[in-house]
Amino acid sequence: MKAGKLLTGFGLLAIAMIIVAAGAVMLLRDYVQKPMAVTQPELITVVAGSSLQQVSNRLSAQGLLEMPVALVVWARYQGLAGSIKTGEYELFPGITPQGLLDLLVSGRNKQYPLTLVEGWTFQQALNAIWQSEKITVSLRDHSADDIVGLLGDDIPFLEGSIFPDTYFYTAGTTDLTILQRARQRLQNVLAEEWAQRLGSLPYDSPLDALIMASIIEKESGLHAEKQRIAGVFVRRLETGMRLQSDPTVIYGAGENYTGVIRRSDLNTETPFNTYRINGLPPTPIALSGRASIRASLHPEDGTYLYFVASGDGGHYFSSTLEEHNAAVQRYLRNPENRVNPATIESNN
């Protein structure tokens, strides 16, 4: 009889403990679903070796989290207390302790945007990377040849060898990592477009198309005329004419370019002065977007061999030198100082 009463007592105690535990779980569940005291975006950093208890205590000290111990207990109940990941996290108004726990366990670090612009030089892109928030700079003292080696692929130059796009990165990402991602993106785009190219083009490799694309990129920002410009340059290559592209002259002049192309600039021999060299320059002259790459591989058919800026953001295209020279006189106020592509035919 006494034994039976004892067993009954233990049973009641167990039931009571279950009820208490269930109530505690309900209270904790209610707690983790209530918004934290986050009134504006807040950045928190979880360094290597940090425990959830330490992170919770820090948030409590900042007035962002009530009852830090309750969050730790809840995380232990879920088996997640030891699963938080290091990094930088952004908390937004409305986030709950459960949301915080999910974020820390997911490792979804804050992402920063970095935009590399079509038509930029490689150096401009590298400067933008170096000036970006939270980027770790590792290449500042490296030469161009060093960086080519570190990128470790089959593109033997830097200029124009990365793809202009918006890239997202986390705090501490290195400049080399960004370049590697942008280089791989370019290779993917170039391979995709090369596989769909027209059958007969005057290029020996996809890199030739990339060089042409960079010239198209600098000649015009209008997508509607990129293929027409490509057609002009491809016909020039096919007929043995020089490209005579002003942007290549400007690129080759480097710091000597004063803002206006003069006849002396056209007469200065550089590897990039397509008024003086035959064929394509040795490397791209800028970052090329997909539209320019596609245009280089799908030039518009026709008879145009010349074009001149029309003053409205576009160009006037001509099939004969006579028509082109008339257009130059019409659109350019000072033809002695401003010479557009193909106005010096005696050099062909």
BELJO-V105105 format. One line per field, one symbol per residue. psi: psi as a letter, one per 40 degrees, with the letter a starting at -180 (. if undefined). burial: 1 if it has 24 or more other ideal C-beta (glycine too) atoms within 12 Angstrom, else 0. A space follows every 50 residues. Layout:
# BELJO-V105105
psi->???
burial->???
This chain:
# BELJO-V105105
psi->dddddddddddddddddddddddddddddddeehiifheihhhihhihei iddddddddddeedhigddddddddddefedeeiiiahihhiheiidddd ddddddegihhhihhhhheiidddddddddeihehhheedeiiddddddd dfaeheidheeihhihihiihehidddddddddddddddddddddeiidh ifieiddddddddddddddhehddedddddddddddddeeiidfhddddd dddbeeheehhiddddehhieegeeeiiaiidiieihhidddddddegih iaeheiiiheeeeaihiididddddddddddhdgeddhhihfegeee.
burial->00000000000000000000000000010011000101000101110000 01001100100001100101111110000100011011111000111111 11111000110001010111111111011101011000100000001100 10001011111111101011101111111111101110110011001000 11100111111111111111000011111111111110001111111111 11100000001000110001111111001110111111111111111111 000111111000001111000001001100110000011111110000
